[in-house]
């Protein structure tokens, strides 16, 4: 018989699975957080910090930023970069699980561009000279738009996509590419999985990370193409993914049928909720449809929207408090001042309680990035006084 969860029960299971409810989410620090989440999305935008740093901070509080970096990129490799939901940091133990995607790219013989004739030359250079960045092999771009890559950049990204090379660390914001056979532990390189085995094991990882998820949520987490999504269906239906079918009352009918980590169903989620700013690329909110379903929160990254058409701001960060998304902050940093360029409270949230949550989230974020002052530039008129009072108490 399929278990039935209320929407609130599902939300709390999701928050615990994602590390925002209870003490378990903080145990083990950043390395454990990466393993729990299964994937941490990367992005080039840096406001208060890079998104992958914000993901750890949101769960752990004012964790040292070098601790976060060591959890992701260290020697020996703790993690590697590859394509999951998007470009992500993934635990190094997951290397064999993405062989289905590497095979797909090799068979397709195309990624962002067709691989150039220089692929073998670039591979030989890495083999002979050791790890390289794009600067070492001639630069990344031809001088045009972002997709106008140089042949050497196309070649090395093709080698990354198909698994000949791997990125397990960065220098600044530049990938360091090395031969997979040098950087990935031998026992992981030797593991030879079929496409079905890869998708089955990844489905279990995604399901545990999400807590409660629809099929569409799982497909989005892993960005599965139709053939791989069909393998996912098989793994869900025959039980090999290790997930339990549930029904969530209060979710839209087409989303009510879901899958849950059976271990997450055994105990009721308890503990203290985190109050924090969230990166828009955080796995709690990276899927807009899921965020709307779970939290009733409509979220859109406006960094690529023309300035005069933005509603909430350039890099608006949802504010999590009490297990709800209660507001939004578009942050910036000016010297030692954290600036809320635009701050708002969600409709229906208690004004004074919401103002205190916003203030708490702003204060902790300011402390983490080394700011000793907070300034709010734009705020809804009815929120201005309660927020000012909350920030000065």
Secondary structure, DSSP 8 states (H G I E B T S, - for coil): --EEEEHHHHHHHHHHHTT-BSGGGGTTHHHHHHHHHS-EE--S-BSSSBHHHHHHHHHHSS--HHHHHHHHS-SS-SEEEEESSSEEEEEGGGGGGGHHHHHHHHHHT-SSS---TTHHHHHHHHHHH--B-GGGGT-SB-SSSTT-B-HHHHHHHHHHHHTSEEEEEEETTEEEEEEHHHHS-HHHHT----HHHHHHHHHHHHHHHHSEE-HHHHHHHHT--HHHHHHHHHHHHSSTT-EEEEEEETS-HHHHEEEEEHHHHSS---S-B--EE--TTSTTTSSHHHHHHHH-------TTS-GGG-SS-TTEEEEEETTEEEEEEEEEEETTEEEEEEEEE-TTS-HHHHHHHHHHHHHHHHHHTT--EEEE--B-HHHHHHHHHHHH-
